[in-house]
Amino acid sequence: MFDANNQFIKLRLEKMAKIREMGINPYPTTSHRTHKIGELLANREQLLASEEKVSITGRLVAMRRQGKIGFGNVLDDSGKIQIFVKQDELGEQNYELFKLCDPGDFIQVDGTCIITQTGEYSIKAKQITILGKNIRPLPAVKEKVEDGKTVRYDEFSDIELRYRKRYLDLLLNPENRKVFENRAKVVTTIRSFLDKQGFLEVETPILQPLYGGANARPFITHHNTLDMDLYLRIATELYLKRLIVGGYERVYEIGKNFRNEGMDRSHNPEFTLLEMYQAYSDLEGMMDITENMVHEAAMAVLGTDQVPYQGQVISVAKPWRRAPMLELIKEKTGLDASDFDTEKLEAFLKQHKVEIPKNAGPGKLIAEIFDAFVQETLIQPTFVYDYPKEVSPLAKSKPGYPQLVERFELFINGNEYANAFTELNDPLDQRERMEKQAQLRALGDLEATDVDEDFLEALEYGMPPMGGMGIGIDRLVMLLTDNTSIKEVIFFPQMKRT
């Protein structure tokens, strides 16, 4: 609720009351526009010569008056233009309405395009219509020039305020809108790419009776009518696989997932994930699709496959490096972990003062070594494959290597961007792995999953061999817009309550 004792708000409310006394609704139901402001700017010479009548709508962002003459700037999402207002042109009552306007109001201006005596391209107003009265004054944008660059130091340079009040961030820092326009372009490009490859876009449940498809803590809610607990999904995987069982060969979903975990610069509890599955494909097929799709997204946003990111250049030019996890560990640390020797792996972690997870087997220890010593060194796009089975319960075993699975993760600039498997379609093997996960959960691993009997039953009807891949949309947008915080690419990130 606004503070009616605030003097600025009080003045706005008094002006609104006067507008109503004039018999004018400050929030009318209709408006009229013949041109967007960008069109007026693009067709300047034609409109000046023709004296065509125009109507624009937008937010009044500045105004000044001197006697019976006034000026203002009107902004819409295509540009900004000056309006020139004279009482003789508007009439006394309509000019009185203009006097009751404030920066922040939405107005309609009818008139013709002219050049003022000061040489400013403007609309000479014939009629002003109020479309929405602003009650709360907009924060003033303060700027100064330092070393030839314009620096803003108003309150909406404050990062936390920008996230909490995104609407004002977008209004006062319009350059930030470009990030979200590019985000939309990334999603549109991915959809178009997959549609052309014959994939079907689908939707699967967000509320699930049993969560699965990833190792993560879920959010829990309760359905009153059914009197049962439900979980916000942590992944779409197990439902998309059911669709493959049902006869579709290529499906994908771009949707929100929810994980009740920590928050940092690359994690938000609500995030957007693409998951896709292709029958009769495998890990190599998923690498090819991922490589081509990310390359196409970069070209759509930047027009180049050389991505500027935090003072360096990330090349998404094809092909990307593909390397086994054990090979990279040996390359970066000198440790040969191929024998899965638990004592040797624990000794290495203790020597380097890395905490050893409780109940961890050799596969988990190898993953810990990779996370601690290798991941941050992978700057250019790298597919890391051949993961330990212990940390990959849904991937198919690597032929001839029972402790490894056919899984890759894509790393760029030390961060994970995609995760893919040659998917497990053996229902007996899948059951055994889910039961091991359930045992870990019983021992206190809150990220381990339970046994999904409905999914296992679907798998028992038969699922073709296939490849599956998931890629974080938010992180991809961060990369392509040169942002280091996920909150910069989500309109309304989760924030602690003030």
C-alpha positions as CSV (number, residue, x, y, z in Angstrom):
1,M,0.0,0.0,0.0
2,F,1.3,3.4,-0.9
3,D,1.9,6.0,1.8
4,A,-0.8,8.7,1.5
5,N,1.2,11.0,3.7
6,N,4.1,11.1,1.2
7,Q,3.9,14.6,-0.2
8,F,4.7,13.5,-3.7
9,I,2.1,10.8,-3.7
10,K,-0.4,13.2,-2.1
11,L,0.1,15.7,-4.9
12,R,-0.5,13.0,-7.5
13,L,-3.7,11.9,-5.7
14,E,-4.9,15.6,-5.7
15,K,-4.3,15.9,-9.4
16,M,-6.1,12.7,-10.0
17,A,-9.1,14.0,-8.1
18,K,-9.1,17.2,-10.2
19,I,-9.0,15.1,-13.4
20,R,-12.1,13.2,-12.2
21,E,-13.8,16.6,-11.3
22,M,-13.3,17.5,-14.9
23,G,-15.4,14.5,-15.9
24,I,-12.4,12.6,-17.2
25,N,-11.6,9.0,-16.3
26,P,-7.9,8.8,-15.5
27,Y,-8.0,5.1,-16.4
28,P,-10.1,4.8,-19.5
29,T,-11.0,1.5,-21.1
30,T,-9.9,2.3,-24.7
31,S,-7.0,4.0,-26.5
32,H,-6.1,4.6,-30.1
33,R,-2.7,4.5,-31.8
34,T,-1.9,4.9,-35.5
35,H,1.9,4.6,-35.2
36,K,4.5,3.4,-32.8
37,I,7.1,6.0,-32.0
38,G,9.8,4.0,-33.8
39,E,7.7,4.3,-37.0
40,L,7.6,8.1,-36.6
41,L,11.4,8.3,-36.2
42,A,12.0,6.0,-39.2
43,N,9.6,7.9,-41.5
44,R,10.4,11.4,-40.4
45,E,10.7,13.1,-43.8
46,Q,7.6,11.5,-45.2
47,L,5.5,12.5,-42.2
48,L,6.9,16.1,-42.1
49,A,6.0,16.5,-45.8
50,S,2.6,15.0,-45.7
51,E,1.4,16.6,-42.4
52,E,-0.4,13.3,-41.8
53,K,-2.4,13.1,-38.6
54,V,-0.8,10.6,-36.1
55,S,-1.7,9.1,-32.7
56,I,0.8,7.7,-30.4
57,T,0.6,6.1,-26.9
58,G,3.2,5.7,-24.3
59,R,4.6,6.8,-21.0
60,L,5.3,10.5,-20.4
61,V,8.9,10.5,-19.1
62,A,9.6,14.2,-18.9
63,M,7.6,17.4,-19.1
64,R,8.1,21.2,-18.8
65,R,5.7,24.1,-19.1
66,Q,6.0,27.9,-19.5
67,G,2.7,29.7,-19.5
68,K,0.5,28.4,-22.3
69,I,3.2,26.3,-23.9
70,G,4.6,22.9,-22.8
71,F,6.9,20.2,-23.9
72,G,7.2,16.5,-23.0
73,N,8.9,13.3,-23.9
74,V,6.8,10.2,-24.6
75,L,8.3,6.7,-24.6
76,D,7.1,3.4,-25.9
77,D,9.0,0.2,-26.5
78,S,10.2,1.3,-29.9
79,G,11.6,4.8,-29.1
80,K,11.1,8.2,-27.6
81,I,9.8,11.5,-29.1
82,Q,9.2,15.0,-28.0
83,I,5.7,16.5,-27.9
84,F,5.0,20.2,-28.3
85,V,1.8,21.4,-26.6
86,K,0.1,24.8,-27.0
87,Q,-3.1,25.9,-25.2
88,D,-4.3,27.6,-28.4
89,E,-4.1,24.2,-30.2
90,L,-5.6,22.0,-27.5
91,G,-8.1,24.3,-26.0
92,E,-8.3,25.5,-22.4
93,Q,-9.8,22.3,-20.9
94,N,-7.5,19.9,-22.7
95,Y,-4.4,22.1,-21.8
96,E,-5.6,22.0,-18.2
97,L,-5.5,18.2,-18.4
98,F,-1.9,18.4,-19.7
99,K,-1.0,20.6,-16.7
100,L,-2.3,17.8,-14.4
101,C,-0.1,15.2,-16.0
102,D,3.1,14.0,-14.4
103,P,6.2,12.1,-15.6
104,G,5.2,8.4,-15.4
105,D,1.6,8.9,-16.7
106,F,0.5,7.0,-19.7
107,I,-1.0,9.3,-22.4
108,Q,-2.3,9.4,-25.9
109,V,-1.2,12.2,-28.2
110,D,-2.9,13.1,-31.4
111,G,-1.3,15.6,-33.7
112,T,1.1,16.1,-36.6
113,C,4.9,15.9,-36.9
114,I,6.9,19.1,-37.0
115,I,10.3,20.6,-36.5
116,T,10.3,23.1,-33.6
117,Q,12.1,26.4,-33.6
118,T,15.0,24.8,-31.8
119,G,15.3,22.1,-34.5
120,E,13.7,19.2,-32.5
121,Y,11.6,16.7,-34.4
122,S,8.3,16.6,-32.4
123,I,4.6,15.9,-32.5
124,K,2.5,19.1,-32.4
125,A,-0.3,18.0,-30.1
126,K,-3.9,18.5,-31.1
127,Q,-5.3,16.4,-28.3
128,I,-4.0,14.9,-25.1
129,T,-5.7,11.9,-23.5
130,I,-4.8,10.4,-20.1
131,L,-4.6,6.6,-20.3
132,G,-3.2,5.8,-16.8
133,K,-2.4,8.2,-14.0
134,N,0.9,7.6,-12.2
135,I,0.6,7.8,-8.4
136,R,4.1,6.8,-7.3
137,P,6.8,9.0,-8.8
138,L,9.5,7.2,-10.7
139,P,13.0,7.2,-9.2
140,A,15.2,9.9,-10.7
141,V,18.0,8.5,-12.9
142,K,21.2,10.3,-12.1
143,E,24.2,10.1,-14.4
144,K,27.7,11.5,-14.6
145,V,30.4,11.2,-17.2
146,E,33.6,9.6,-16.0
147,D,36.5,9.1,-18.4
148,G,34.2,9.7,-21.4
149,K,31.7,7.1,-20.2
150,T,28.2,7.7,-18.8
151,V,27.9,6.2,-15.3
152,R,24.6,5.8,-13.5
153,Y,24.6,6.2,-9.8
154,D,20.9,6.3,-9.0
155,E,19.4,3.7,-6.6
156,F,18.6,1.3,-9.5
157,S,22.2,0.7,-10.0
158,D,21.8,-1.2,-6.7
159,I,21.8,-4.9,-7.8
160,E,19.4,-6.2,-5.2
161,L,16.8,-3.5,-5.8
162,R,17.0,-4.2,-9.5
163,Y,16.1,-7.9,-8.9
164,R,13.4,-7.1,-6.4
165,K,11.7,-4.4,-8.6
166,R,12.5,-5.7,-12.1
167,Y,9.8,-3.5,-13.6
168,L,11.6,-0.4,-12.6
169,D,15.0,-1.9,-13.6
170,L,13.6,-2.5,-17.1
171,L,12.1,1.0,-17.2
172,L,15.1,2.9,-15.9
173,N,17.8,0.7,-17.3
174,P,16.4,-0.1,-20.8
175,E,19.6,-1.7,-21.9
176,N,18.8,-4.6,-19.6
177,R,15.7,-5.4,-21.7
178,K,18.1,-6.6,-24.4
179,V,19.2,-9.5,-22.2
180,F,15.6,-10.8,-22.0
181,E,15.0,-10.2,-25.7
182,N,18.0,-12.4,-26.4
183,R,16.8,-15.0,-24.0
184,A,13.6,-15.2,-26.0
185,K,15.7,-15.5,-29.1
186,V,17.6,-18.4,-27.6
187,V,14.4,-20.3,-26.8
188,T,12.9,-19.6,-30.2
189,T,16.1,-20.8,-31.9
190,I,16.2,-24.0,-29.9
191,R,12.5,-24.7,-30.6
192,S,13.0,-24.1,-34.3
193,F,16.1,-26.3,-34.4
194,L,14.5,-29.2,-32.7
195,D,11.2,-28.9,-34.7
196,K,13.2,-29.1,-37.9
197,Q,14.9,-32.2,-36.6
198,G,11.5,-33.9,-36.3
199,F,11.1,-33.5,-32.5
200,L,7.7,-33.0,-30.9
201,E,7.3,-30.5,-28.2
202,V,5.3,-31.9,-25.2
203,E,4.3,-30.9,-21.7
204,T,4.5,-33.2,-18.7
205,P,3.4,-32.8,-15.0
206,I,5.0,-30.3,-12.7
207,L,3.2,-31.8,-9.7
208,Q,4.4,-35.3,-9.4
209,P,3.5,-38.1,-6.9
210,L,7.1,-39.2,-6.9
211,Y,10.1,-37.1,-8.0
212,G,13.0,-38.4,-10.1
213,G,15.2,-38.0,-13.1
214,A,18.0,-36.2,-11.1
215,N,19.7,-36.2,-7.7
216,A,18.2,-33.2,-6.0
217,R,16.1,-32.3,-3.0
218,P,12.5,-31.5,-4.0
219,F,9.9,-29.0,-2.9
220,I,6.9,-30.7,-1.3
221,T,3.3,-29.5,-1.4
222,H,-0.1,-31.0,-0.5
223,H,-3.2,-31.6,-2.6
224,N,-6.2,-31.1,-0.4
225,T,-8.9,-33.0,-2.4
226,L,-6.7,-36.0,-3.0
227,D,-5.2,-35.6,0.5
228,M,-1.8,-36.5,-0.7
229,D,1.7,-35.0,-0.8
230,L,3.0,-34.1,-4.2
231,Y,6.4,-32.9,-5.3
232,L,7.4,-30.1,-7.7
233,R,9.4,-31.8,-10.4
234,I,13.1,-31.8,-10.3
235,A,13.3,-33.1,-13.9
236,T,11.1,-34.1,-16.8
237,E,13.0,-37.2,-17.7
238,L,10.9,-40.1,-16.4
239,Y,7.7,-38.7,-18.0
240,L,9.4,-38.0,-21.3
241,K,10.7,-41.6,-21.4
242,R,7.2,-42.8,-20.8
243,L,6.2,-41.1,-24.1
244,I,9.0,-42.9,-25.9
245,V,7.6,-46.1,-24.6
246,G,4.2,-44.9,-25.9
247,G,5.5,-44.8,-29.5
248,Y,7.0,-41.3,-30.0
249,E,10.5,-41.3,-31.3
250,R,11.6,-37.7,-30.7
251,V,10.3,-35.5,-27.9
252,Y,11.4,-32.5,-26.0
253,E,10.2,-30.1,-23.3
254,I,11.3,-26.7,-22.3
255,G,9.9,-26.0,-18.9
256,K,10.4,-25.0,-15.3
257,N,12.0,-27.4,-12.8
258,F,12.4,-26.9,-9.1
259,R,15.1,-27.9,-6.7
260,N,15.1,-27.2,-3.0
261,E,18.9,-26.6,-2.8
262,G,21.3,-23.8,-2.2
263,M,21.4,-20.6,-4.2
264,D,24.4,-19.0,-5.8
265,R,25.4,-17.1,-9.0
266,S,24.5,-20.1,-11.2
267,H,21.7,-21.7,-9.2
268,N,18.1,-20.5,-8.7
269,P,15.5,-22.9,-7.0
270,E,13.2,-22.4,-10.1
271,F,15.0,-22.7,-13.4
272,T,14.3,-23.5,-17.0
273,L,15.6,-26.8,-18.5
274,L,15.4,-28.3,-22.0
275,E,15.2,-32.1,-22.0
276,M,15.0,-34.1,-25.2
277,Y,15.0,-37.8,-26.1
278,Q,15.6,-39.5,-29.4
279,A,15.0,-43.1,-30.1
280,Y,17.7,-45.1,-31.8
281,S,20.3,-42.5,-30.9
282,D,23.1,-42.6,-28.4
283,L,25.7,-40.5,-26.6
284,E,27.5,-39.5,-29.9
285,G,24.2,-38.4,-31.4
286,M,23.5,-36.2,-28.4
287,M,26.9,-34.6,-28.7
288,D,26.2,-33.7,-32.3
289,I,22.8,-32.3,-31.5
290,T,24.1,-30.2,-28.5
291,E,27.0,-28.9,-30.5
292,N,24.9,-27.8,-33.5
293,M,22.1,-26.4,-31.3
294,V,24.3,-24.2,-29.1
295,H,26.2,-23.0,-32.2
296,E,22.9,-22.0,-33.9
297,A,21.8,-20.2,-30.7
298,A,25.1,-18.2,-30.6
299,M,24.7,-17.3,-34.3
300,A,21.1,-16.1,-33.7
301,V,22.0,-13.9,-30.7
302,L,25.5,-12.7,-31.6
303,G,25.9,-13.3,-35.3
304,T,29.2,-15.1,-34.6
305,D,30.5,-18.3,-33.0
306,Q,33.1,-16.4,-31.1
307,V,31.4,-15.5,-27.9
308,P,32.8,-12.6,-25.8
309,Y,32.5,-13.6,-22.1
310,Q,34.1,-11.7,-19.2
311,G,37.1,-10.5,-21.1
312,Q,37.8,-13.7,-22.9
313,V,36.5,-15.4,-26.1
314,I,34.6,-18.7,-25.9
315,S,34.7,-20.3,-29.3
316,V,31.6,-22.4,-30.0
317,A,32.9,-23.1,-33.5
318,K,32.6,-26.8,-34.3
319,P,34.0,-29.4,-33.5
320,W,34.3,-29.3,-29.7
321,R,36.7,-31.3,-27.6
322,R,35.5,-34.7,-26.4
323,A,37.4,-36.4,-23.6
324,P,36.8,-39.2,-21.0
325,M,36.7,-38.1,-17.4
326,L,39.5,-40.5,-16.3
327,E,41.7,-39.1,-19.0
328,L,41.1,-35.5,-17.9
329,I,41.8,-36.4,-14.3
330,K,45.1,-37.9,-15.2
331,E,46.0,-35.0,-17.5
332,K,45.2,-32.4,-14.8
333,T,46.4,-34.2,-11.6
334,G,48.6,-37.1,-12.7
335,L,46.4,-39.5,-10.8
336,D,45.5,-42.7,-12.6
337,A,42.0,-43.6,-11.2
338,S,41.1,-46.2,-13.8
339,D,41.5,-49.0,-11.2
340,F,38.7,-47.6,-9.0
341,D,40.9,-48.2,-6.0
342,T,39.0,-46.7,-3.0
343,E,42.0,-46.5,-0.7
344,K,44.1,-44.7,-3.3
345,L,41.3,-42.3,-4.1
346,E,40.6,-41.5,-0.5
347,A,44.3,-41.0,0.2
348,F,44.5,-38.5,-2.8
349,L,41.5,-36.5,-1.5
350,K,42.9,-36.5,2.1
351,Q,46.3,-35.4,0.8
352,H,44.7,-32.4,-0.9
353,K,42.4,-31.6,2.0
354,V,39.2,-32.3,0.1
355,E,36.2,-33.5,2.2
356,I,35.3,-37.1,1.5
357,P,31.5,-37.6,1.2
358,K,29.8,-40.0,3.7
359,N,29.2,-43.6,2.3
360,A,31.0,-42.7,-1.0
361,G,32.2,-45.5,-3.2
362,P,35.0,-45.2,-5.7
363,G,32.8,-43.8,-8.4
364,K,31.6,-40.9,-6.2
365,L,35.2,-40.3,-5.1
366,I,36.3,-40.0,-8.8
367,A,33.5,-37.5,-9.4
368,E,34.7,-35.5,-6.4
369,I,38.2,-35.4,-7.7
370,F,37.0,-34.2,-11.1
371,D,34.9,-31.5,-9.5
372,A,37.7,-30.3,-7.3
373,F,40.6,-30.4,-9.8
374,V,39.4,-30.5,-13.4
375,Q,36.1,-28.8,-13.9
376,E,37.2,-25.2,-13.4
377,T,40.0,-25.7,-16.0
378,L,37.6,-26.5,-18.8
379,I,37.2,-23.1,-20.4
380,Q,36.5,-23.9,-24.1
381,P,33.5,-26.2,-24.8
382,T,34.4,-29.7,-23.7
383,F,32.3,-32.9,-23.7
384,V,33.4,-34.9,-20.7
385,Y,32.2,-38.5,-21.0
386,D,32.5,-42.0,-19.5
387,Y,31.2,-41.2,-16.0
388,P,31.2,-43.6,-13.0
389,K,28.0,-45.6,-12.8
390,E,27.7,-44.8,-9.1
391,V,26.8,-41.1,-9.9
392,S,24.8,-41.9,-13.0
393,P,21.8,-44.1,-12.1
394,L,19.9,-43.6,-15.3
395,A,22.6,-44.1,-17.9
396,K,23.5,-47.3,-19.9
397,S,26.6,-49.1,-18.9
398,K,29.7,-48.7,-21.2
399,P,30.3,-52.0,-23.0
400,G,33.4,-53.7,-21.5
401,Y,33.6,-51.3,-18.6
402,P,31.1,-52.2,-15.9
403,Q,32.0,-49.4,-13.6
404,L,31.4,-46.7,-16.3
405,V,28.3,-45.5,-18.1
406,E,27.7,-43.7,-21.4
407,R,27.2,-40.2,-20.1
408,F,28.6,-36.8,-20.9
409,E,28.4,-33.4,-19.4
410,L,29.3,-30.2,-21.4
411,F,31.6,-27.8,-19.6
412,I,32.2,-24.2,-20.7
413,N,34.2,-21.7,-18.7
414,G,34.4,-24.2,-15.8
415,N,30.6,-24.6,-15.6
416,E,28.3,-27.4,-16.5
417,Y,25.9,-26.6,-19.4
418,A,24.4,-29.9,-20.5
419,N,24.0,-33.5,-19.3
420,A,23.3,-36.5,-21.6
421,F,23.1,-40.2,-21.6
422,T,22.9,-43.2,-23.8
423,E,19.7,-44.0,-21.9
424,L,19.2,-47.1,-19.9
425,N,16.4,-49.3,-21.3
426,D,17.0,-52.5,-19.3
427,P,14.3,-52.6,-16.7
428,L,16.1,-55.1,-14.4
429,D,19.3,-53.0,-14.4
430,Q,17.2,-49.8,-13.9
431,R,15.4,-51.4,-10.9
432,E,18.7,-52.4,-9.3
433,R,20.1,-48.9,-9.6
434,M,16.9,-47.3,-8.3
435,E,17.0,-49.7,-5.3
436,K,20.6,-48.6,-4.6
437,Q,19.5,-45.0,-4.7
438,A,16.7,-45.8,-2.3
439,Q,19.3,-47.4,0.1
440,L,21.4,-44.2,-0.1
441,R,18.3,-42.2,0.7
442,A,17.6,-44.3,3.7
443,L,21.2,-43.7,4.9
444,G,20.5,-39.9,4.8
445,D,21.4,-38.8,1.3
446,L,18.5,-36.3,0.7
447,E,19.4,-35.9,-3.0
448,A,19.1,-39.7,-3.7
449,T,15.8,-40.8,-5.4
450,D,13.3,-43.5,-4.5
451,V,12.1,-46.4,-6.6
452,D,9.5,-45.3,-9.2
453,E,7.4,-48.4,-9.7
454,D,5.2,-46.8,-12.3
455,F,8.2,-45.9,-14.4
456,L,9.7,-49.3,-14.0
457,E,6.4,-50.9,-15.2
458,A,6.4,-48.7,-18.3
459,L,10.0,-49.7,-18.9
460,E,9.0,-53.4,-18.7
461,Y,6.7,-52.9,-21.7
462,G,9.9,-52.1,-23.7
463,M,11.7,-48.9,-24.5
464,P,14.0,-48.6,-27.6
465,P,17.6,-47.7,-27.3
466,M,17.9,-43.9,-27.3
467,G,19.9,-40.8,-26.4
468,G,18.7,-38.1,-24.0
469,M,20.0,-34.7,-23.2
470,G,19.2,-31.8,-20.8
471,I,20.6,-28.3,-21.1
472,G,20.1,-25.3,-18.7
473,I,18.5,-22.5,-20.6
474,D,19.4,-19.9,-17.9
475,R,23.1,-20.7,-18.0
476,L,23.2,-20.7,-21.8
477,V,21.6,-17.3,-21.8
478,M,24.2,-16.1,-19.2
479,L,26.9,-17.3,-21.6
480,L,25.5,-15.6,-24.7
481,T,24.7,-12.3,-22.9
482,D,28.0,-12.0,-21.0
483,N,26.4,-12.3,-17.5
484,T,27.9,-14.0,-14.5
485,S,24.8,-14.2,-12.3
486,I,21.7,-16.2,-13.1
487,K,19.6,-13.5,-11.5
488,E,20.5,-11.2,-14.5
489,V,18.7,-13.5,-16.9
490,I,15.6,-14.4,-14.9
491,F,12.9,-11.7,-14.8
492,F,11.9,-12.4,-11.3
493,P,14.6,-14.4,-9.4
494,Q,13.9,-15.8,-6.0
495,M,14.9,-13.4,-3.2
496,K,14.9,-13.5,0.5
497,R,11.9,-11.8,2.0
498,T,12.7,-8.4,3.4
